Amino acid sequence: MRDLNSIGEMKQVLEAALLTAGAPLSLDDLLKLFAGKMERTTLRMLLDELKQDWADKTLDLVQVASGYRFQAKAEYSEYIARLNPDRQLKYSRAVMETLAIIAYRQPVTRGDIEQIRGVAVNPNIIRQLQEREWIDVVGQREVPGRPSLYATTKFFLDDLNLRSLAELPPFEEFTQAEIPLSE
Amino acid sequence: MLLTTNEIKINGETLSALPQDLYIPPDALEVYLETFEGPLDLLLYLIRKHNLDILDIPMAQLTVQYMGYVEKMKIIKLELAADYLLMSAMLIEIKSRMLLPKPTEVTEEDDPRAELVRRLMEYEAIKLAAQRLDAMPTVGAEIQVASAYYEHISQVKPPEVSLDDLLEAWKNVLKRAKLNQHHKLGRAELSVREHMSQILRRLNTEKMVAFSALFEMDDAALPKLVVHFLAILELAKEGLIRITQQAAFSPIYLQLHSGPAE
């Protein structure tokens, strides 16, 4: 393997790696491409340039929680979706509400979820979210029974195109906090 | 099951018909009631439907309406979760506490409804958050991640089996054989050739046989094992079988040498 000299060549290596990865690549992953001969700051700069290079093409280079990935620009998604018409799986309201509680109130126990939703949590709901790798157990609350504490994962952020939880719609949008509780 | 409306009372008045805004074809009622995610969801629905002020809930009205729905659920034998009944009890408790004479200084915390209101509002916020999350584009649906094809060229060559490996395996066979050893005197008529064809026949049907499996015999006397081992060596020498091992110390496998010799 020869040394990469020009910026163009380095960007091409990055591009090829990101295009074939199929999953986000972290900065650490990308550094491996250059066998230690790359500075993080340079890498970031190259990624920025690569992003610009693709601006008027069909893919976006985006940064999500686990790293960088290429994905189809939004305007093509409805066309591409036609290739897999059966794959539209929809979660039930119960699943989505449970996910919302875990996302906004994490880490939470099943008891916390039940308290907020006012109904018992069906173990199936937790299982579905765990199988999707959107939530996992991050510890136990030190109370009798040591219930598991659930939190959302990096995959959850990746799948929703987010870099961090801070990028979720702010919870205040959903509350009526501005309405005073008494006159 | 059909719903009879004359059992339903609202504010003490027997209902002659279901209210217009509540009219649901009887067949759909079960499905409809099942759409509530629980007592809080049902309460929120009632509050919004009847334009009640969530911050100043008329408890008597809400309780009656709530109980009406719970009754309907009972009638159609919808499995009534304990959560719904618990909420009934809570509503009634709040209602009765509000009938008690009020202390002179009324603070927010003294309002028996405060906790219920807090929970309703929190649940409503979560409901909205869930809807928002649901509408967000996700990978696998609205987001397509690029994954251009890349052929990972990684030819894994099975490691060569050294003589030492084979010897080690052989020792193990001997060790195991010692456990059920019999001493037999006399001349055993053992033919290496016979064992060779025995092994070949077995490889023909089983394709791949673990080295150790070849020595699992009922009458595994030492001489027989030795002959068997010699037969394997002979077969290997003549290029009739292939001996492979995926990694050091992993099981050794024998298979027919796929060639014209078949």
Contacts between the chains, C-beta under 8 A, distances in Angstrom:
chain1	res1	chain2	res2	distance
A	18	B	146	7.6
A	19	B	146	5.5
A	19	B	147	7.8
A	19	B	148	4.4
A	20	B	147	6.9
A	20	B	148	4.9
A	20	B	149	7.2
A	20	B	150	3.6
A	21	B	147	7.0
A	22	B	145	6.4
A	22	B	146	7.6
A	22	B	147	3.1
A	23	B	145	7.1
A	23	B	147	7.8
A	59	B	146	5.5
A	69	B	145	5.5
A	69	B	146	7.1
A	70	B	145	7.2
A	70	B	146	3.7
A	71	B	139	7.9
A	71	B	143	5.5
A	71	B	144	6.0
A	71	B	145	5.0
A	71	B	146	6.1
A	72	B	143	7.6
A	72	B	144	4.2
A	72	B	146	7.0
A	74	B	137	7.2
A	74	B	142	7.5
A	76	B	144	7.7
A	77	B	137	7.3
A	77	B	142	4.9
A	77	B	143	6.7
A	77	B	144	6.1
A	80	B	144	4.9
A	81	B	141	7.0
A	81	B	142	7.1
A	81	B	144	7.9
A	87	B	140	6.9
A	87	B	141	7.5
A	88	B	141	6.3
A	89	B	141	7.9
A	91	B	134	7.1
A	93	B	37	5.6
A	93	B	130	6.8
A	94	B	37	5.9
A	96	B	130	4.0
A	96	B	131	7.4
A	96	B	133	6.0
A	96	B	134	4.9
A	97	B	37	6.5
A	97	B	126	5.7
A	97	B	127	6.4
A	97	B	130	4.4
A	99	B	130	6.9
A	99	B	133	6.2
A	100	B	126	5.1
A	100	B	127	8.0
A	100	B	129	4.1
A	100	B	130	4.0
A	100	B	133	5.5
A	101	B	126	5.6
A	103	B	129	7.5
A	103	B	133	6.8
A	104	B	126	7.4
A	104	B	129	6.0
A	115	B	119	8.0
A	116	B	119	7.6
A	116	B	122	5.9
A	116	B	123	6.1
A	116	B	126	5.9
A	117	B	37	6.6
A	117	B	38	5.9
A	117	B	40	6.8
A	117	B	123	6.6
A	117	B	126	7.3
A	118	B	38	4.5
A	118	B	39	5.2
A	118	B	40	3.7
A	118	B	41	7.5
A	118	B	83	6.0
A	118	B	87	7.0
A	118	B	119	7.1
A	118	B	123	6.5
A	119	B	37	6.6
A	119	B	38	3.4
A	119	B	39	7.3
A	119	B	40	7.9
A	119	B	81	6.4
A	119	B	83	4.7
A	120	B	81	7.0
A	120	B	82	8.0
A	120	B	83	6.5
A	158	B	139	6.7
A	159	B	138	5.0
A	159	B	139	4.3
A	159	B	140	6.9
A	159	B	143	7.6
A	160	B	133	7.5
A	160	B	136	5.3
A	160	B	137	7.6
A	160	B	138	5.8
A	160	B	139	8.0
A	161	B	136	7.6
A	161	B	137	6.4
A	161	B	138	7.9
A	161	B	139	7.6
A	161	B	143	6.0
A	168	B	133	8.0
A	169	B	129	7.4
A	169	B	132	5.3
A	171	B	125	6.7
A	171	B	129	6.5
A	173	B	128	7.7
A	173	B	132	7.8
A	174	B	124	7.7
A	174	B	125	3.9
A	174	B	126	7.4
A	174	B	128	4.0
A	174	B	129	4.9
A	174	B	132	7.4
A	175	B	121	6.7
A	175	B	122	7.9
A	175	B	125	4.5
A	176	B	121	6.2
A	176	B	124	7.9
A	176	B	125	7.9
A	179	B	55	6.7
A	181	B	55	6.2
A	181	B	108	5.8
A	181	B	114	7.7
A	181	B	117	7.5
A	182	B	55	7.6
A	182	B	108	5.6
